[in-house]
Amino acid sequence: MNECWKRARMAAAWMSVGVSALALVACGGGGSGGGSAFLPPSAQTPAGSDSGTGGVANPTTTDPDTQVPDTKVPDPGTPRPEVSLAGLKFWVNEMGPSGETAFSGPQQSAFLCLTQLSNLGAPEVDNHDGVGQPIYQVPGNASSPLLGYSKSCSVKTQLRYFYYTGTDFAPFNPATQFTTPPANLQRVRVNGVDVPFVVRVEAGTINRFAYSVAMLAPFAETTAQPQDLNNSAWNQKLVYWMRGGVGVGHQQGKAMWFGGLWSEEKPVMPRLLEQGYAVVSSSGNETGVHYNLQLGEETAVMVKEHFVQTYGTPKYTVAMGISGGAVQQYVYAQNRPKGLFDAGVPIQSYPDMVTQVPYVSDCPLLEQYFKDEVALDPSSMWATWSRRTLVEGLATSDVRPNSFLGGTGSSECIEGWGKAGPVVFNPVFTDPAFPSTAALLGWPNAFANVKWTHWNDLANIYGTDAQGFAPIPIDNVGVQYGLKALKDGAISAQEFLRINACAGSWKEQDEFLNWLLPPTDPFDSRNMRRSADCRTDAGTPAPRRSGNVKAMNLAYTSGQVFTGKTLDIPLIDLRPWKEDVLDMHNSRQSFSARARLAAGGGNAGNQVIWFTRETSTAGVATRATDALAVLDAYLTNDAKPARFVDQCFDAAGQTIGAGSQVWSGILDGGSAGACTQSFTVNTSPRMVAGDSYRGDMFKCASKPVASALADGTYAPSAGGGADPFSPAEKAWLNRIFPQGVCDYSKPDMGRPAGF
């Protein structure tokens, strides 16, 4: 284990995040990094490298639409079965249901059971047929007797107690420590009486994931049956806590509490528990474990139902969570509008995950272009990092250190998203913690045939082809990078044409090689389709990629996309503003959700947006519990409180502005409101290219270049004047976009008809 932690520390130093978050599975213990988007990258250069130029003979766009998945999946529009609630009444020394279900479909076979690393003990043997993880008499020691296999990763339910030290929670023995309390045990006021701040935690497995139920338990109690518990400190209200990150499955994740708390959870949990809230969680609702929102939805339904059958029906359930934990709130509120959650506090939200992929996949293409330009001409305008916002739309900085290239100056594309792209869409790149942990558990060949992409993780939804690859929806046909900058006069016509001729696209899945990592190949360029002579009108433009339309359709119909069609519960979208540090949780996302609600017919009045400059974990905890208090008043009184309005706060927590007009000027074109003036809201590469704030376009409809030249697409933003191109440049524009350019006034070509 010591060597494992040493490797994790080295990786953490490279990624600038917490060691524990990166160690994930291989080192055990609780995560302190919390929001880590993925796991530590390998420091080794894989075999099979090439020059990475990606030169092509012609600008023909690749078209995987013809690749029909071989694995049978439901046709788009097929009704889903309901979540099974069978077997959810169980208690200590009994196991929750973890078998395959009709709702979420076949389970992954290459799936690591991490109950030992959650301090829950070894998983139970459930078969002798070689299915799942091998279980040895000495855990992980293949030289000891093989007891059998575990495909469900189940453990018997357990109870443990923890006490609050003032900064964290430590194990508590109720048999002895109520009478002889630890010196640092804090006290909490319950019903007017000061009592020990002790928490009871139930943990076990449901739906193959590790769940927990935490509740204030300041008195000695009997635990033989649920009805014997002393729940007098419970306020009869429930918080469902969901974690973030970007994961691609094939692991169970770790139980909250038994497996530790993340750094951002440590200041939040005491505030929830001291008020009497019960807090439930599941590793199946941690998007750093997987991003299958169909499976996550099912898990949330099952975990809540177990809570109801064990402790009783709460007065209400409020969802809370950061990043991917916020995504789940939007998506589950849409897909399951009644009965799961009654309100939510999405923190650092996105409307969903899968519609972030188009612009995230643009980032490395554009950064590779800028890198090449500066190498060719050190006086290039792109040597000034802040100018890259003109094309990328996202935040940039001339003074922030660059974790990929070294030196000063960087971008959100690098610091926020640079490591996420390969995790999501490079099928041969994965974190070394996966194979090393599999070996540690005595299953060294567990991942021999795994394709490491988000869509392969959701193969039960997207299907796979004959080679085992799931179809990928990434598409940039017709996307005119930097269009707004051209119209604003910030870049020349020649620069606009050069960017679009050279940006290129990503290769097909069976062509991918492992990422060589910074500084060798920081943007994974050897997996790009590029052109060596793209920079002049006499050269060959790099080809664009057409995404798989069926995969786009299935993203919609399987509930992976937040369309804005439904929002029947109140949400306070809370955003600590971090654009200045190039954080991936960019401010646009709150307004993207609002724009989708307005376009989709959902109740936009149920979403309010709070921005704050209180960005420390304690500051965010303060504002999050403030939001919870507003929702508590809303649900208790069945009426909107006066504070359920758009607001923004300064670093001291003082209100800058509140009310319906504070965000004016972002979506409505009006004059800037108080909050709009106080917080910069950036855009994205696709918005610069003409897409809307919704950011939900997988594949744009196209129009001929001639039509774009005639209809004012390139006319200066200030008004008046013709397009900026010479006849030769118009000819070059046509060669770059042989299939036409995006017409963002038309609907998404990837959305199913009639959806």
N, C-alpha and C positions, 0 to 999 in steps of 0.2 A: 504493500500500500504506500510506503514512503516514496518509492520510485514513481508510483502513479501520481502522487501529489506533486512531485518535482516536475514531472512532465506537464501537469496542469498549470503549475505556476509559470513555466516557460511560455505555454500557449497563452495564458492570461496576460502576460506582459506584452505579447505581440498584439493581442486583441483589445487591450486596455479595458478589460472587464474583470469581474470577480472570479477568483480561482474556483470557488465552489460551484458557481453556475456553470463553469466550463467543464469541470470534472464530470458533471452530470451523473454518469453511472459508474465510472471506473474507480472512483475514490470514496464514494459513500459520503454521508453527512449531509447537512442542510445547505441549500444554496444561499449565497450572500449576494450574488450578482443580480438575481431577480430578473431583470429585463433582457438578459442576453438573448440575442436573436437566434443563435445557433451555437454549435459546439466548437472546440478548438480545432483549427485546421492542422493537417499533417505538415510536418516540417521536412518531409522527405520528397525528393523529386521522383515521380513515378516513371516506370519504363515506358518506352514508346513515344517519347517526345518528338515533335517535329519543329520545323522552322517557324510555324505559326503565321505565315503571311496570308494564307487563305486566299490566294489569287484565284480568279475564275476566268474562264474563257469568254463568257457572255453575261449580260445582265438579266438573264431569265430568272424570274421569281420562282423559288421552290414552292411546290404546292402539295402539301401532305393531305389535302382534302380527299385525295383518292385512296388514302390508306385507311381502309375500314378495319376497326379493331376485330381481332379474332375471338377474343374473350367475349362471351355473350353478356350484355348488360341490358337493363330495361330500356325500351325506347323512350325518348323524351316525352313527358306527359303521362307516363304510366303512374297511376295512383300508388302511393306507398302504403304498406300496411302500418297499423298502429304499433306503438311501443308496447311490448309485453311487460306487464306488472307482476307476473308470476314469481313466486319465491322470494319476495322482498321483505317478508316478515321473518327476521332471524335475529339471533342475539349472540352473546359471547360463546365462543367455541363452536359456533355454527358458521357456515359459509354462505355468502351471497351468490346469486346466479351470475355465471360468467361464460355461458355457452354461446354458440352462434345464434343469431336472431334473424327473423325475417325482415326486420326494419333496416338493419345496417348491413346485412349480407355476410358473405364469407369472411372469416377472420384471417389475418395474416399468419402464415406459418412460421416465418422467420421473425420471432417476437421474443425479446428478452424479458424474463421475469425478474423484477428488481425488488422483490419483497425483502430480501436480505439487506439490501442497501437502504430500505425504508425502516430497518430495525423491526420488521414484522416476522422474521424467520424465513426458512426455506418454503417455497411453494409446495402445495400438496401434489403428490403423484396422482394423476388421473387416467393414465393409460400405460400400457406396456407395448404399444405398437410403433414406437419410434416417432410419435407425433409431438412436436414441441421441444421444450428445453429438457435435456437430460438432467436427472436429479441423482446425485451421488450421496453415499452415506457420509462422506466427508465433503461438504459443499465445495464444488468446483474441482475436486480432485478426481480426475478420471482413472486414477490407479486404485481408488477405493471402490467397493461394490456399487454397481448401478442399481438404484432402487426402482427406477421407472422414468416416466416422462410427464411433463406438465405442459399442456396446451392452453389451459385456462388461467394459469398463474395464480390460482386461488390460495388464500390462507384463511385460517379460522379467525373470526372476529375477536378483537382484543380491546380491553379498556386500560388506559393509563392516565395518570394525573401529572399535571405540571403546575408550577407556581411562578408568579411573576416576580422577577428580581429587581425591577425598575428599568431594565434595558432589554431583557430577553426572558424567555421561559425556560425553566430547568425542571428535571424530573422531581416528582414529589411522591413520597410514600405515605398514603393516608393512614396506614396502620400505626405509624409512629410519629409522624411529623405534625399532625394536628396538636398533639400534646407537647412535642418538643420541636417547635418550628425552626426552620433555618433563619439565621440572623438577617438575611437580606430579603426575607419574604415580605412583600408589600401587602397592604390591606386595602379593601375597597368597601364603599358604603352601599349596603343593600337594605332597602326598607328602613332607612334611618339608623342602621346599626353597622359599625365597622367590623368587617369579617375578613378572614384570610383570602388573598387573591389567588385562589386555587381553581384550576380548570380541569374538568374531566374531558378526555378525548377518546372517542370510540373510533377504531380504525379496522379496516379489512379490505375486501375486494368485492367490487360489483362491476360487471361487464368487462372483466379482465383488468380493470384499473384499480388503483389504491385510493380509497375514499377515507374521509375523516369527518367526524361530528364533534365540535368543541362547544362546551357550555360551562358557564361559571358553576362551580360546585364547592362552595366554601364550608360545607358541613360534612362530617362523617356520614356514610350512607351504606346501605346494603345494595349489592349489584347483581343478585342472583337472577332477577328478571327486570325488564325495563320499568315495570310498575313499582318496583321497590326503590327506585332512585329518588333522591331528594332534588327535585327540579324547581324548588321554590324561588331560586334566584333568576330563573328564566323569565324574561318579559313577554314570552309567547310570540316573539317575532323572530324571523329567520333571515340571515344574510347568506347568500350563495356566493362564495368567493371563487373567482376564476383567474387562472394565471395566463401569462403571455408567452412570448417567444415564437420562433418559427421552427417547427420540427417536421420530420418526414416519416414518422411512425417507427415501427419495428422495435418498440420498447414500451414498457409498462409505465415508466415514470415512477416518481417516489411520492409517498404519502406526506401530506402536509402534517406538521407537528412531529410525528414519529420520524420523518425524514428531514426535519428542520424547517425553519421559516426563512423566507428571503428577506433581504435588507429592507425593502420597502414595506414588507408586511409587519416587521417588528414594531413600528410605531402605530400601526393601524389596529392590530388585533387587540391590544389592551383597551383601546377606546371603545371598540365594539363590545367586548366581553364585559367590561365594567358597567356598561349600560344594560346588560342583561340579554343581549342578542345571542342566539345560537348561531354558530358559523359552520357551514358545511362546505366541503370541497372534494374534488376528485382529480387525480392525475389525468383522467380522461377529459377534463376540462382545462388542461394546460396545453396551449397551442405550441409550446416548445417541445411537447411530446409528439403531437400529431396535429394536423390542420384539417382533419376530416370532420367538417361541421355537422354532417349527418350523424356520425358516430358520437360526436360530442353532445349533440342534442339528445340523443337516446340516453346517454350516460347521465345527463343532468336530470332527465325525467325519472330515471330509475333511482338515482341517489335521493332525490327529493321524496319520492314515494316511500323509500325505505325510512326516511326520517319521519314522515307522517305516520306510517304504521308502527313506528317504535316509540315516538315521543308525543304524537298527536298533531293535529292540523294547526299550523301557526296562523296568527291573525293575518299576516302577510309575509311575502318573500321578496326581498330586495336583492338584486344581483349587483355585485361590485367586482371590479377587476381592471387591470392595467393592460394596455396594448391589445394582445390577442384575447385577453379577458374582457376587453371592451368590445372587440369585434363580435364575440359570442353573444353579447347582450343585444346588439342590433339584429343579428341574424336570427337568434332564437325568438326574439320578440316578434319578428316578422313571420317565421315559420310556425310558431306555436303561440299565437297571440293570446290565448286564454289558458290560465291555470298553472303555468310554470313559474313565471315571474310576475309580480305586481308593479314593480318599478325597477329602475336601475341607475347606477352611477358608473357609466363608462369613462375611464380615465385614459388619456392619451389614445383616443380611439382611431380606428379606421372603420368605414362602413362594412367592409369585408376584407378578406385577404386576397382572393383570386383576381380582383380587378386592380390591385396594386401592381400585379406582375407586368402589364404592358409598359408602364413608365420605368419600373425598376429594371426591366430588361433593356431599356434604352440607355440607361446610365453608363454601363461599361462601353457600349458602342461609342457614345459621345466622348467619354473620358479617353478612350484609346485614340480617337481622332485628335483631340486637343493635345495629348501627349506627343503624337507624331508631328503635329504642326509646330509645337515648341521645339522639338528636336531638330526639325528642318530649319526653323527660323527662330532663334531665341528672342527676337524682338517682336514676335507674333503678338497680336492683341490678346491671345489666350494665355500668355505668360502671366497676365494679371488675373488672378483666380476669380475675383469678384465679377469679372465680365462673363464668366461661364453661366451665370444666372440668366443671361440674355437668351440662351438656348435651352439650358436645362430647366429653367423655371424655379428650381429648388435653391435652397440657401447655399451660399458660398462665403468664403472668408479669405482675406489676404493675410491674416495673422495667425490663424489656427495651425497647429502642427499637422503635418500630413503623415498618417500612419502607413500609407502604402509606398509613397515615393520619397519620404523624408523631406526635410526642409520645412519652410513656412508656406502656408496657403493650401486650402483644401476645399472640399465641397461635401454637401450631404450625400451626393452620389457615391462618394468614397467612404466618408466616416459613418454615414447612416446605413448605406445599402451595399457597400462594396463587397462585403462577405456574405450577404444574403443571397445574391443571385445564383452563385454556384451551388449553394445548398438546395435551392428550389428547383433549378432546371438542368443541372449537370448530372447525368445519370451515373457517372463513374466516380464522382467526388463525394467523399463522406468523411466524417470526423473519425480519427483513429481510436477515439474512445469506444466506438461501436465494436470493431473487431477485437480490441484489447479486452473489453469487458466480456465479450462472448467467450474468449479464451479463459478469462478469469473464472467464468462460471462453468467451464468444462464443455464448451460448445464452440470450438474454434472455427468450424465451417458453417456457422449459422447463416452467414450473409453471402454465401457463394454465388447466388443467382439474383441478388437484389439489385434493382435499378433505383438509384437514389434520387428520385424527383417527387415533387408534390403530387403529380398526377399518377405516378405509379403507386404512391401511398394510398391513393383513392382508386385503385384499379377495380374495386367492386362497383364503382360508379362509372369510370371512364373506359374500362376494358383495356386490353392489350393486343398488340399485333403478334405475328408469328414469332418474332424475336423476343417478345416479352416487354416491349416498350409501350407505355400508355401514350395516347395522342396528346399533343401539346398545342394549346391555343395561341401561343405567342405569335403576333402578327404585326408587321410594320409596313405593309404594302401601302403606298400612297401617302405615308406620313411625311409632311414637309417640316423637318426640324428647323427651328429658328424662324418660322414664318412671321411671328409677331415682331421679332427683332428687325427683320427686313422691312416690314411695313412701318415700323417706328423710325427707320433710318439709322438704327444702331449697328447694323452690319451691311456690307455692300452686296450687290447682286452676285458678284463673283464668289464672295465668301459663303453666301447662302447656297449657291450651286455646288461649291466644293464640299461643304458639310454633307449635303444630301447625296452627292455622288460617292462619298467615301464612308459614310456611316455603316453601310452594309447591314448584316443581320446575323442571326445565329444558325449554326449548322443543324442538321437533323440528328436525332438522338443516337442513331447507330454510328455516327461519325465522331462523337465526342471523345475527347481524351481527358485525363485527369488535370485538374487545375494545378499549375506549377507554383502558384502563390506569389505574392510580392516578396522581393522586388523583381523576381525573374520574369513573371508574366502577370503583372498586377490585375489586369482587366480580363484575363482568360482569353486573350486574343486568338490563340490557336484554335479556339472553337468558334470563331467568327468567320462568316463569309465576307471576304474583303477583296480588294483589287489593288494591285501594286501601282497602277497608272491612272488612278481615279481623279487626280487633281487638276487635270486639264480637260477641255472639251474634246480633245482628240483621244482621250483615254477611255477605258471601259468602266462604267459605273459599277460599284459593288451591288450585288443582288439583294433584294428584300425577301422576307419570308412571309408566306401565307400560312396562317394558323389553321388548325383543324376545326372546321365549323361544328362538327358533331360534338367535339369536346366543349366548345363554347355553349352549345345548346344544353349539354348535360350539366354544366356548371350552374345554369339557371334553374333547370328543372329539379336538380337534386338539392336546391336550397343553399348553394354555396355563395350566391350573389345577393346582396342587399339591394333590392330594386326600389325600395321606398313605397311599396304598395300597401304596407300595413305598419302602423305603430300605435297600438292601442293602450300602451302603458306609458307613464311619465318617465322620461330620462333626463338627467342632468349630465350633459356631456362636459366633463371637467378636463381642462388641458393646461398643465404646467407649460409655459411658453419656453421652448428651448431651441428656437431657430438659430440663435447666436452661437450655439455650440454644435451646430450641424447635426442635431438629433434626428433620427429617422421618423419620429412621431410629428410630422410637419403639421402646421396649423390648418392647412387647407382641408384636412380630413373632416373636421366638424361641419364645415360648410358643404362639403361633398355630400354628407348624409342628409343635410337639410335640403339641398338642391334635389336629391333623389326623392325625398318625401314630397316636395312640391310637384315634381314631374310625375311621380308614380301614384299620386292620389292618397298617400298616407296622411295621417294626422300630424302635420308639421308642428302644430301647437303643443304636441306632447314632448317635443324636444326643446330644451333650453341649453344655451351654450355659455359656459363659464370659462374664462381664461384667467390665469394667475401667474404672477412672477414669483410666487412661493414655490421654488423648484426643489428644495431639499426634501428628503423623505419625510421629515417631520412636518414640513410646510404642506406637502401634498396630503398627508394624513389629516392635518387640521382642516383643510378645505374639503376633503372627501367626507369627513364626518359631519361637517357643516351641511353639505349637500344631503347626506342621509337624514339629518334632522329636518330639513325642508320636506323631503319625501315622506318622512314619518308623519308630519303634520298633514300633508296632502292625503295620505292613506287613512289616517285616523279620523279625519274630519270629512273625508269624501268631498273635498273642495280644494281648489288651487290656492295655496298661500300666496301672499303678496310677494314673497321672495322667489317664487317659481317663475323667474323671468331671466332673460339674458343679462349677464353681469361680467365684470372684469375687475381684477384686484391687483394692487401693487405688491412689491416684495414684502411689505410690512403687513399685508392682509387687509389694507384699507380699500374700500370700494372706489374704483375710478368712475364707473358708470353702471347704471342698471335701468332696464326697461326695454321696450320693443324696438327702439331706434338705435341702440348703442352699436349694433353691427351694420348699420346703414352704409352703403357704398361698396359692399362686397358682392352681394348677389342681386341687389336691386338697382344698381347704377346711380343711386342717390348720393347726396353729399355725405362725407365720412362722419360716422357717429363717434362718440367718445371712446369706445373700445377699438374701433377701426383705426382711429388716430394713434392709439397707444400701443398697438401690436401689429407688427408686420406679418402679413399672410402671403406666403409665396405660392407658386403654382407648380407646374410639372412640365417635362418635355412635351407631353401630349397637349397640354393646354396652350403652350407656346405655339404648337403646330395647329391650333384651332379648335381643340376639343373644349367641352364646357366644364364647369365646376363639378358636375356629376362624376366625371372620371370613370364612367361605366361602359366605355366603348371597347369591345374586344377587336372588332374588325369594322373599319369605316366603309361606307358606300363610297364609290369613286365617281369622279367626273373627268372627262377628257381635259388635258392641259389647255386645249384651245378654249374650252368653256371657262376654265379658271382665269385665263388671260382676259376673256371678254366680260366676265361678271364682276370684276373688281376685287377678286381674291388677293391680288398683289398691290392694290392701290394704297397709297400712303395713309397711315392712320389719321393724320391731321386733316385729311380730306383733300379732294382735288388731285389732279395729276393722273397720269397713266401708269401702267406697270413699268418697272425699272429696267426691263431687259432689252438688250440689243437683239437684232435678228439671230446672231450667232448664239447668244445666250438662250434664246427661246428654243433653238434647236437642241442645245445641251439639256435644257429642262425636259424636253420630250424624250431624250434618250435616258435620262435618269428615271423618269416615270412613264414607262411604256404602257402601263395599265391604268394610267390616270392618277389623279391626286385625291386626297380625302375630301369628301363633302360632308362636313359635320352637321349640316342641317338635316341630314337623313338619319333614320334610326340605326342602331347597332345591327350589322349584318349577322352577328353571332347570336342574337336573341331569337328564340324560337318563334315562329309565326303564331300570332294570336296569344302569346304569353303575356 
